[in-house]
Amino acid sequence: FLIDVLIILCATMVLFIRLSTLPTLWLKNAPKVQASDNTYYDAVMNSHLCEAYFQRAYCYLILVKNYKEVPLILNPYTDDSQDTNVAKDSEEDIVKQVKADLETALATNSAKST
């Protein structure tokens, strides 16, 4: 039973780390897409950036809540030459990044208020 729980916990951490890299990839490449596609308007890009910052913040919030310290990956993996053995970051650093991502998402002025 304990081994099953550990396997589930590890799989969950890997899943959320992978999920957090998708918005990171989007954040890096959205301005490049806009430069090459004149139909990708600022409002649409800002909406996508807002979502990406929120999604990354949410993934890391779940990770820090459950595991305290995890690798904080802010640059997306673009090829196999990048090191995948990344050290854990402190809980404090991750929470700071979550706050920064949420503030940046709000700064896009694309978040809808209710």
PASEBA-1860 file (N, C-alpha, C; in nm, 3 decimals):
! residues 114
1> FLIDVLII> 0.083/-0.120/0.000/0.000/0.000/0.000/0.086/0.126/0.000 ~ 0.189/0.128/0.085/0.276/0.245/0.094/0.348/0.270/-0.037 ~ 0.392/0.165/-0.102/0.460/0.180/-0.231/0.364/0.239/-0.335 ~ 0.239/0.195/-0.333/0.139/0.249/-0.426/0.119/0.399/-0.403 ~ 0.113/0.440/-0.279/0.096/0.581/-0.245/0.216/0.661/-0.293 ~ 0.336/0.610/-0.271/0.456/0.680/-0.316/0.461/0.692/-0.468 ~ 0.420/0.590/-0.537/0.418/0.594/-0.684/0.319/0.701/-0.731 ~ 0.203/0.706/-0.667/0.103/0.807/-0.703/0.154/0.947/-0.676
9> LCATMVLF> 0.220/0.968/-0.562/0.274/1.100/-0.529/0.381/1.143/-0.629 ~ 0.469/1.052/-0.664/0.574/1.085/-0.762/0.514/1.115/-0.898 ~ 0.417/1.036/-0.939/0.353/1.058/-1.068/0.281/1.193/-1.070 ~ 0.219/1.228/-0.958/0.150/1.357/-0.950/0.249/1.472/-0.961 ~ 0.363/1.462/-0.894/0.463/1.568/-0.902/0.514/1.582/-1.044 ~ 0.544/1.473/-1.110/0.593/1.477/-1.247/0.487/1.540/-1.339 ~ 0.363/1.503/-1.320/0.255/1.558/-1.401/0.246/1.709/-1.386 ~ 0.248/1.760/-1.263/0.237/1.904/-1.243/0.361/1.978/-1.291
17> IRLSTLPT> 0.478/1.920/-1.280/0.598/1.985/-1.333/0.588/1.991/-1.485 ~ 0.541/1.885/-1.547/0.523/1.889/-1.693/0.416/1.990/-1.732 ~ 0.307/1.995/-1.657/0.202/2.093/-1.686/0.253/2.236/-1.672 ~ 0.343/2.259/-1.578/0.395/2.394/-1.558/0.490/2.436/-1.670 ~ 0.546/2.341/-1.743/0.637/2.378/-1.851/0.563/2.421/-1.977 ~ 0.439/2.379/-1.995/0.363/2.421/-2.113/0.339/2.572/-2.114 ~ 0.289/2.631/-2.006/0.274/2.777/-2.007/0.408/2.849/-2.020 ~ 0.513/2.793/-1.964/0.646/2.853/-1.974/0.690/2.858/-2.120
25> LWLKNAPK> 0.663/2.753/-2.193/0.695/2.750/-2.336/0.612/2.856/-2.411 ~ 0.487/2.868/-2.375/0.401/2.967/-2.438/0.450/3.109/-2.406 ~ 0.487/3.135/-2.282/0.534/3.268/-2.242/0.658/3.309/-2.321 ~ 0.743/3.214/-2.349/0.865/3.244/-2.423/0.836/3.272/-2.571 ~ 0.742/3.201/-2.629/0.723/3.205/-2.774/0.609/3.292/-2.824 ~ 0.518/3.334/-2.740/0.405/3.415/-2.786/0.449/3.543/-2.858 ~ 0.545/3.617/-2.804/0.588/3.738/-2.877/0.649/3.706/-3.014 ~ 0.715/3.592/-3.027/0.771/3.553/-3.157/0.659/3.523/-3.256
33> VQASDNTY> 0.553/3.460/-3.208/0.439/3.430/-3.295/0.377/3.560/-3.344 ~ 0.361/3.655/-3.253/0.300/3.782/-3.291/0.385/3.855/-3.395 ~ 0.516/3.844/-3.384/0.605/3.909/-3.480/0.590/3.852/-3.620 ~ 0.553/3.725/-3.628/0.542/3.662/-3.761/0.398/3.646/-3.808 ~ 0.300/3.680/-3.725/0.159/3.665/-3.762/0.086/3.795/-3.730 ~ 0.053/3.872/-3.834/-0.011/4.002/-3.810/-0.157/3.992/-3.767 ~ -0.213/3.870/-3.764/-0.350/3.854/-3.715/-0.355/3.816/-3.567 ~ -0.238/3.802/-3.507/-0.230/3.769/-3.364/-0.220/3.902/-3.288
41> YDAVMNSH> -0.335/3.958/-3.257/-0.344/4.092/-3.201/-0.299/4.096/-3.056 ~ -0.265/4.215/-3.010/-0.220/4.234/-2.872/-0.321/4.181/-2.771 ~ -0.448/4.210/-2.794/-0.550/4.168/-2.698/-0.555/4.015/-2.685 ~ -0.542/3.947/-2.797/-0.545/3.800/-2.795/-0.419/3.747/-2.727 ~ -0.303/3.804/-2.763/-0.179/3.758/-2.702/-0.181/3.784/-2.551 ~ -0.228/3.902/-2.510/-0.234/3.932/-2.367/-0.327/3.836/-2.293 ~ -0.435/3.799/-2.357/-0.527/3.701/-2.297/-0.457/3.566/-2.279 ~ -0.384/3.524/-2.381/-0.310/3.397/-2.373/-0.199/3.405/-2.268
49> LCEAYFQR> -0.129/3.518/-2.263/-0.023/3.534/-2.163/-0.082/3.532/-2.022 ~ -0.195/3.598/-2.004/-0.262/3.598/-1.873/-0.293/3.455/-1.829 ~ -0.350/3.377/-1.919/-0.382/3.238/-1.888/-0.255/3.157/-1.857 ~ -0.150/3.179/-1.935/-0.027/3.103/-1.915/0.036/3.136/-1.779 ~ 0.042/3.264/-1.743/0.096/3.300/-1.612/0.012/3.239/-1.499 ~ -0.120/3.243/-1.514/-0.207/3.186/-1.411/-0.188/3.035/-1.402 ~ -0.181/2.967/-1.516/-0.166/2.821/-1.515/-0.034/2.780/-1.451 ~ 0.073/2.852/-1.483/0.202/2.819/-1.423/0.197/2.843/-1.272
57> AYCYLILV> 0.137/2.955/-1.232/0.126/2.984/-1.089/0.045/2.877/-1.017 ~ -0.065/2.835/-1.079/-0.149/2.732/-1.017/-0.074/2.600/-1.003 ~ -0.002/2.559/-1.107/0.074/2.434/-1.099/0.176/2.439/-0.986 ~ 0.250/2.549/-0.977/0.351/2.558/-0.872/0.287/2.573/-0.734 ~ 0.170/2.634/-0.726/0.100/2.643/-0.598/0.063/2.503/-0.548 ~ 0.012/2.420/-0.637/-0.022/2.281/-0.601/0.105/2.205/-0.562 ~ 0.212/2.223/-0.639/0.336/2.153/-0.608/0.393/2.194/-0.473 ~ 0.397/2.324/-0.445/0.455/2.370/-0.319/0.365/2.331/-0.201
65> KNYKEVPL> 0.236/2.327/-0.224/0.143/2.285/-0.118/0.165/2.138/-0.080 ~ 0.193/2.056/-0.180/0.205/1.913/-0.155/0.347/1.865/-0.127 ~ 0.446/1.933/-0.185/0.583/1.883/-0.175/0.681/1.981/-0.112 ~ 0.639/2.104/-0.089/0.722/2.212/-0.030/0.832/2.257/-0.124 ~ 0.927/2.173/-0.157/1.039/2.210/-0.243/1.037/2.126/-0.370 ~ 1.037/2.194/-0.484/1.040/2.129/-0.614/1.129/2.213/-0.706 ~ 1.171/2.158/-0.818/1.248/2.239/-0.913/1.159/2.348/-0.973 ~ 1.208/2.469/-0.974/1.135/2.582/-1.033/1.194/2.605/-1.172
73> ILNPYTDD> 1.120/2.566/-1.272/1.169/2.571/-1.410/1.099/2.687/-1.481 ~ 1.175/2.793/-1.507/1.118/2.912/-1.569/1.159/2.928/-1.715 ~ 1.253/2.848/-1.760/1.293/2.849/-1.901/1.254/2.715/-1.960 ~ 1.175/2.717/-2.067/1.126/2.590/-2.123/1.237/2.507/-2.187 ~ 1.217/2.378/-2.184/1.308/2.288/-2.252/1.276/2.294/-2.401 ~ 1.376/2.330/-2.480/1.354/2.342/-2.624/1.428/2.236/-2.704 ~ 1.526/2.173/-2.639/1.597/2.063/-2.705/1.659/1.973/-2.600 ~ 1.721/1.867/-2.644/1.776/1.767/-2.552/1.909/1.806/-2.490
81> SQDTNVAK> 1.963/1.920/-2.528/2.093/1.960/-2.474/2.082/2.022/-2.335 ~ 1.962/2.056/-2.294/1.944/2.119/-2.163/1.946/2.015/-2.052 ~ 2.002/2.055/-1.940/2.013/1.966/-1.825/1.875/1.941/-1.765 ~ 1.841/1.816/-1.747/1.713/1.781/-1.686/1.725/1.748/-1.538 ~ 1.847/1.743/-1.488/1.870/1.716/-1.347/1.879/1.850/-1.274 ~ 1.764/1.902/-1.235/1.754/2.036/-1.178/1.732/2.025/-1.027 ~ 1.805/2.105/-0.952/1.792/2.103/-0.806/1.658/2.164/-0.763 ~ 1.614/2.125/-0.645/1.492/2.180/-0.589/1.515/2.325/-0.547
89> DSEEDIVK> 1.409/2.403/-0.557/1.412/2.540/-0.507/1.336/2.545/-0.375 ~ 1.364/2.647/-0.297/1.301/2.657/-0.166/1.153/2.692/-0.179 ~ 1.079/2.658/-0.078/0.936/2.690/-0.074/0.916/2.841/-0.087 ~ 1.000/2.918/-0.022/0.991/3.064/-0.026/1.009/3.117/-0.169 ~ 1.108/3.065/-0.241/1.132/3.109/-0.379/1.015/3.073/-0.470 ~ 0.958/2.957/-0.449/0.845/2.915/-0.532/0.723/3.002/-0.506 ~ 0.697/3.031/-0.379/0.583/3.117/-0.345/0.603/3.258/-0.403 ~ 0.726/3.309/-0.399/0.754/3.439/-0.461/0.724/3.437/-0.610
97> QVKADLET> 0.762/3.327/-0.677/0.735/3.317/-0.820/0.587/3.305/-0.849 ~ 0.514/3.232/-0.765/0.369/3.221/-0.781/0.306/3.360/-0.771 ~ 0.346/3.437/-0.671/0.293/3.573/-0.656/0.329/3.660/-0.776 ~ 0.452/3.650/-0.821/0.496/3.729/-0.937/0.417/3.692/-1.063 ~ 0.394/3.563/-1.082/0.317/3.520/-1.199/0.173/3.571/-1.192 ~ 0.113/3.567/-1.074/-0.025/3.617/-1.059/-0.032/3.767/-1.081 ~ 0.066/3.840/-1.029/0.069/3.986/-1.049/0.090/4.019/-1.197 ~ 0.175/3.942/-1.264/0.199/3.964/-1.406/0.075/3.931/-1.487
105> ALATNSAK> 0.005/3.825/-1.450/-0.119/3.790/-1.518/-0.221/3.904/-1.506 ~ -0.234/3.959/-1.387/-0.327/4.070/-1.367/-0.284/4.195/-1.442 ~ -0.153/4.215/-1.454/-0.100/4.334/-1.521/-0.129/4.334/-1.671 ~ -0.162/4.219/-1.729/-0.195/4.214/-1.870/-0.330/4.280/-1.899 ~ -0.406/4.304/-1.793/-0.542/4.362/-1.804/-0.635/4.273/-1.886 ~ -0.607/4.145/-1.887/-0.691/4.051/-1.962/-0.775/3.963/-1.870 ~ -0.749/3.969/-1.741/-0.825/3.889/-1.646/-0.962/3.954/-1.627 ~ -1.064/3.873/-1.629/-1.199/3.925/-1.613/-1.236/3.926/-1.466
113> ST> -1.296/4.034/-1.422/-1.340/4.040/-1.284/-1.487/3.999/-1.278 ~ -1.526/3.945/-1.164/-1.667/3.904/-1.149/-1.731/3.979/-1.037
END
